Amino acid sequence: MRLATFGGGLLSRKRPQLKWRLLDPLEVGLVVLCGLLLVGFLVSEIGDVAFRIIGHPWLEAEEFSIGFFTWGVFMGGAVGVRRNDHFRLAATAEVFSGRVRTAIEAFQQSVMIAVAGCMMWFGYVNFLTGFGSYMMPSLTPIAVLYAAIPTCGGLVALFSVEKLVCGLLRGFPDPTPDLGLAELIMEVAD
């Protein structure tokens, strides 16, 4: 089975020269997980409202909603880093090419790795302190929520190292020229 078809439409095909095929199943798994977390969030919110309307409140619904939302945001952030969506320090690198482009991209990925390291370290410390606080009414340690922070940090670090290594070995892609309105409409139509 080819990895390019592994995830079907779930796998991002943007900037393939900056990706390791080995991590493609991880990306697909994270996208599926994010979808499930979103569905869980919606079901818990709708269930909370529905049960309140019929006069039998679902007490744990808020806990489920917070958990699904927290994990969904952090796992979605990790997917965004792999796909290079919304996690950019500056768009200036796309204007340049050659060694200047490589230097700016390498700096950006180094900053992302440093931020991911902070997320892992301080997120882990926060996770450990979360065993002293509990969510009500289930008395589940709040550390369950805090675990999303170092997990996201580890994934962000992995994906940033992937981009940095691939970019230094294969080169960062040249900027794509801006499309005119007609070209943009044709691309969207395809």
C-alpha positions in Angstrom: 0.0 0.0 0.0 1.4 3.4 -1.0 1.6 5.9 1.8 0.4 8.6 -0.5 -3.0 6.9 -0.7 -2.9 5.8 2.9 -5.0 8.7 4.2 -6.8 9.5 1.0 -7.9 13.1 1.2 -6.7 13.5 4.9 -3.0 13.7 4.0 -1.8 17.2 3.1 0.1 17.3 -0.1 1.6 20.8 0.4 5.4 21.0 0.4 6.1 17.3 0.2 9.8 17.8 0.0 9.7 19.0 3.7 8.1 15.8 4.9 9.1 12.3 5.8 6.8 9.6 4.5 7.3 7.7 7.7 5.2 10.4 9.6 2.3 10.4 7.1 0.3 7.8 9.0 0.8 9.9 12.2 -0.6 12.9 10.4 -3.6 11.0 9.2 -4.1 9.5 12.7 -4.0 13.0 14.2 -6.5 14.3 11.7 -8.9 11.5 12.4 -8.4 12.0 16.2 -9.1 15.7 15.8 -12.3 14.8 13.9 -13.4 12.5 16.7 -12.6 15.0 19.4 -14.7 17.6 17.5 -17.6 15.2 17.2 -17.2 14.4 21.0 -17.3 18.1 21.8 -20.4 18.7 19.7 -22.2 15.6 21.1 -21.4 16.6 24.7 -22.6 20.2 24.2 -25.8 19.1 22.4 -26.4 16.5 25.1 -25.9 19.0 27.8 -28.5 21.4 26.3 -30.9 18.5 25.5 -30.8 17.0 29.0 -31.2 20.5 30.6 -34.3 21.1 28.4 -36.0 17.8 29.5 -35.2 18.6 33.2 -32.5 16.0 33.9 -29.1 17.8 33.7 -26.1 15.8 32.6 -23.6 16.9 35.3 -20.5 15.5 33.6 -21.2 17.1 30.2 -19.0 20.2 31.0 -16.1 18.0 31.9 -16.4 16.0 28.7 -16.7 19.3 26.7 -13.6 20.8 28.3 -11.6 17.6 27.7 -12.6 17.2 24.1 -12.0 20.9 23.4 -8.6 21.0 25.1 -7.3 17.9 23.4 -8.8 18.9 20.1 -7.1 22.3 20.2 -3.7 21.0 21.1 -3.7 18.0 18.6 -5.1 20.3 15.9 -2.2 22.7 16.6 0.3 19.9 16.1 -1.4 19.0 12.8 -1.2 22.6 11.8 2.5 22.6 12.3 3.0 19.6 10.1 0.8 21.1 7.4 2.4 24.5 7.8 -1.0 26.1 8.5 -1.3 29.1 10.8 2.0 28.4 12.5 4.4 30.8 10.9 6.7 33.3 12.5 6.8 35.5 9.5 5.9 35.4 5.9 9.1 37.1 4.9 10.8 33.9 4.1 8.6 33.3 1.1 9.8 36.5 -0.6 13.4 35.3 -0.6 15.2 32.3 -2.2 18.6 30.7 -1.9 20.7 31.0 1.2 18.7 33.9 2.6 15.6 31.8 2.4 17.3 28.8 4.0 18.6 31.0 6.8 15.2 32.5 7.6 13.4 29.1 7.4 16.1 27.5 9.6 15.7 30.3 12.2 11.9 29.9 12.1 12.1 26.1 12.6 14.7 26.6 15.4 12.3 29.0 17.2 9.5 26.4 16.8 11.7 23.7 18.3 12.5 26.0 21.3 8.8 26.8 21.8 8.0 23.1 21.6 10.7 22.4 24.2 9.1 24.9 26.5 5.7 23.3 25.9 7.1 19.9 26.8 9.0 21.0 29.9 6.6 23.4 31.5 3.6 21.3 30.3 5.0 18.3 32.0 5.6 20.3 35.2 2.0 21.6 35.0 0.8 18.0 34.3 2.4 16.8 37.5 0.8 19.6 39.6 -2.5 18.7 38.0 -2.8 15.6 40.2 -3.6 17.9 43.1 -6.7 19.4 41.5 -9.9 17.6 40.5 -12.7 18.2 38.1 -16.1 18.1 39.6 -18.3 16.1 39.9 -16.3 13.1 38.7 -13.1 13.8 40.7 -10.9 13.2 37.7 -7.5 14.8 38.1 -7.1 17.9 36.0 -3.8 16.4 34.9 -5.8 14.6 32.2 -6.4 18.0 30.5 -2.8 19.2 31.2 -1.3 16.2 29.5 -2.3 17.7 26.1 0.3 20.4 26.5 3.5 18.3 26.6 2.0 15.9 24.0 1.4 18.7 21.6 4.9 20.0 22.4 6.5 16.7 21.5 4.6 16.5 18.2 5.4 20.1 17.3 9.1 19.4 18.0 9.0 16.3 15.9 7.3 18.0 12.9 9.6 21.1 13.2 12.7 18.9 13.2 11.3 17.1 10.2 10.9 20.4 8.3 14.3 21.7 9.4 16.2 18.5 8.4 14.3 18.1 5.1 14.7 21.7 4.3 18.4 21.7 4.9 18.9 18.5 2.9 16.5 19.1 0.0 16.1 22.8 0.1 13.1 24.9 1.0 10.6 25.4 -1.8 10.7 28.5 -3.9 7.9 30.9 -3.3 4.9 30.4 -5.5 3.8 33.4 -7.6 0.6 35.1 -6.7 -2.3 33.8 -8.7 -4.5 36.2 -10.5 -8.3 36.1 -10.0 -8.9 34.0 -13.1 -6.2 31.4 -12.1 -7.5 31.4 -8.5 -11.1 30.6 -9.7 -9.8 27.9 -12.0 -7.8 26.3 -9.2 -10.7 26.4 -6.7 -13.0 24.9 -9.4 -10.6 21.9 -9.9 
